[in-house]
Amino acid sequence: AARLEYNVFHDEHFFMNRQFTPFNTSPVEPNHISNLFDVAYDDGRLLAVTGEFKMKFTPELDIVLRGAYYGWELDSLPKPWHKPDMELGLRAQYRFNQSLTLHGAVNLMGSRSVYLPEENATLDPVYDFNLGANYELNKRWHFFGEVRNMVASRYYRWYGYPMHGVNARVGVGYR
């Protein structure tokens, strides 16, 4: 599957890091930047090229490759703050038997430009690797689990917000 979109937008939001003066310091001292944000709105255009390629090797095994490119044109802001320029993902799923399905995924989110009050910066691309399983007990009940960011990469989705290292989720589903 492939998709080409050209959007004209009004008042799209972009997060800009806020500068502040810590308590008990004089305004002359340098300001600090934390995980506080202001929001800037801008009009513009976005060209999004996305695609997905699914390969089914056997009835039990399939692999999906997904990708997206984002071409931003903004009216006022110099860059699309905190928005990635591209995303890639590869996911493999294996149906072990009627009840158990296993999956693994590798994801890449491209670099993001960041507005800081005294300078502009770029966040590094994000790489992560996930493994998970789904167990269907019967037609109504299923159990699932996933371990995310298994390579424990330290990254920022937004400047000032470090993401968790290795993390997991487990759950129960009822239909």
C-alpha positions as CSV (number, residue, x, y, z in Angstrom):
1,A,0.0,0.0,0.0
2,A,1.2,3.5,-0.7
3,R,-0.3,6.9,0.1
4,L,0.6,10.4,-1.0
5,E,-1.1,13.3,1.0
6,Y,-0.8,17.0,0.5
7,N,-2.4,18.9,3.4
8,V,-3.0,22.6,3.8
9,F,-3.4,23.2,7.5
10,H,-4.2,26.1,9.8
11,D,-3.1,26.4,13.4
12,E,-1.0,23.2,13.7
13,H,0.6,23.0,17.1
14,F,4.4,22.9,17.7
15,F,5.9,22.6,21.1
16,M,8.7,25.1,22.1
17,N,10.7,24.6,25.3
18,R,10.0,27.3,27.8
19,Q,12.8,29.1,29.7
20,F,12.4,29.9,33.4
21,T,14.2,31.4,36.3
22,P,14.5,29.1,39.3
23,F,13.4,30.2,42.7
24,N,15.9,32.0,44.9
25,T,17.9,33.2,42.0
26,S,18.2,36.6,40.5
27,P,16.9,37.3,37.0
28,V,20.5,38.1,36.0
29,E,21.5,34.5,36.4
30,P,21.1,32.3,33.3
31,N,17.7,30.8,32.8
32,H,17.1,27.1,32.8
33,I,15.2,24.9,30.4
34,S,13.2,22.0,31.6
35,N,10.3,20.0,30.4
36,L,7.9,22.9,30.3
37,F,6.6,23.9,26.9
38,D,4.8,26.8,25.2
39,V,2.8,26.0,22.1
40,A,3.2,27.9,18.8
41,Y,0.6,27.6,16.1
42,D,1.4,28.0,12.4
43,D,-0.2,27.6,9.0
44,G,1.4,25.7,6.2
45,R,1.5,22.7,4.1
46,L,2.5,19.1,4.7
47,L,3.5,16.5,2.1
48,A,3.3,13.0,3.6
49,V,4.4,10.0,1.7
50,T,3.6,6.7,3.5
51,G,3.8,3.1,2.5
52,E,3.4,-0.4,3.8
53,F,4.7,-3.6,2.4
54,K,3.4,-6.9,3.9
55,M,5.0,-10.2,3.1
56,K,3.3,-13.4,4.1
57,F,5.9,-16.2,3.9
58,T,3.7,-18.9,5.4
59,P,0.2,-18.9,7.0
60,E,2.0,-18.6,10.3
61,L,4.6,-15.9,9.5
62,D,4.2,-12.4,8.1
63,I,6.4,-9.4,8.1
64,V,5.3,-5.8,7.6
65,L,7.6,-2.9,6.6
66,R,6.2,0.6,7.1
67,G,7.6,4.0,6.3
68,A,6.7,7.6,6.2
69,Y,8.3,10.8,5.0
70,Y,7.1,14.2,6.1
71,G,7.9,17.4,4.1
72,W,6.8,20.5,6.1
73,E,6.4,24.0,4.7
74,L,5.5,26.5,7.4
75,D,4.4,30.1,7.0
76,S,6.0,31.7,10.1
77,L,8.1,29.2,12.0
78,P,11.5,28.2,10.7
79,K,11.1,24.5,11.5
80,P,8.4,22.1,12.6
81,W,9.5,21.8,16.2
82,H,9.4,18.3,17.7
83,K,8.0,16.7,14.5
84,P,10.0,13.9,12.9
85,D,11.0,14.1,9.3
86,M,10.6,10.3,8.8
87,E,9.5,7.1,10.5
88,L,10.3,3.5,9.7
89,G,9.1,0.2,11.2
90,L,9.6,-3.5,10.6
91,R,7.3,-5.9,12.4
92,A,7.3,-9.7,12.2
93,Q,4.5,-11.9,13.6
94,Y,4.6,-15.6,14.0
95,R,1.5,-17.7,14.9
96,F,3.0,-20.5,17.0
97,N,-0.3,-22.4,17.3
98,Q,-4.0,-21.6,17.5
99,S,-3.6,-19.9,20.8
100,L,-0.2,-18.3,20.9
101,T,1.1,-15.5,18.6
102,L,4.6,-13.9,19.0
103,H,5.8,-10.7,17.5
104,G,8.9,-8.5,17.3
105,A,9.3,-5.0,15.9
106,V,12.2,-2.6,15.1
107,N,11.2,1.1,14.9
108,L,13.1,4.2,13.8
109,M,11.8,7.8,14.3
110,G,13.9,10.4,12.5
111,S,15.6,13.5,14.0
112,R,13.4,16.3,15.2
113,S,14.3,20.0,15.4
114,V,13.9,21.7,18.8
115,Y,13.3,25.3,19.7
116,L,15.3,26.4,22.7
117,P,15.2,30.1,23.7
118,E,18.9,30.7,23.1
119,E,19.6,28.3,20.3
120,N,18.1,25.6,18.1
121,A,18.9,22.0,18.5
122,T,18.2,18.6,16.9
123,L,17.2,15.5,18.8
124,D,18.9,12.3,17.6
125,P,16.9,9.7,15.8
126,V,15.2,7.1,18.0
127,Y,15.7,3.4,17.6
128,D,13.9,0.8,19.6
129,F,13.2,-3.0,19.6
130,N,10.1,-4.7,21.0
131,L,9.0,-8.3,21.6
132,G,5.6,-9.5,22.6
133,A,3.1,-12.3,22.8
134,N,-0.6,-12.8,22.7
135,Y,-2.4,-15.9,24.1
136,E,-6.0,-16.5,23.2
137,L,-7.6,-18.7,25.9
138,N,-10.9,-18.9,24.1
139,K,-13.1,-16.7,21.9
140,R,-13.7,-14.3,24.7
141,W,-10.5,-14.1,26.7
142,H,-6.9,-13.3,25.7
143,F,-3.7,-12.4,27.5
144,F,-0.9,-10.2,26.2
145,G,2.5,-9.0,27.1
146,E,5.2,-6.8,25.5
147,V,8.7,-5.7,26.4
148,R,9.5,-2.4,24.8
149,N,12.8,-0.7,24.1
150,M,14.8,-3.8,24.7
151,V,18.1,-2.3,23.7
152,A,17.5,0.3,26.5
153,S,18.3,3.2,24.3
154,R,18.1,6.5,26.1
155,Y,16.3,9.0,24.0
156,Y,14.0,12.1,24.1
157,R,10.7,12.1,22.3
158,W,10.4,15.7,23.3
159,Y,13.4,17.8,24.5
160,G,13.5,17.5,28.3
161,Y,11.3,14.4,28.5
162,P,13.6,11.3,28.7
163,M,11.8,8.1,27.8
164,H,11.9,5.0,29.9
165,G,14.6,2.5,29.3
166,V,13.3,-1.1,29.1
167,N,9.7,-1.2,29.9
168,A,6.9,-3.7,29.7
169,R,3.1,-4.0,29.6
170,V,0.9,-7.0,30.3
171,G,-2.9,-7.3,30.2
172,V,-6.0,-9.2,29.8
173,G,-8.6,-8.7,27.1
174,Y,-12.3,-9.7,27.0
175,R,-14.5,-9.6,23.9
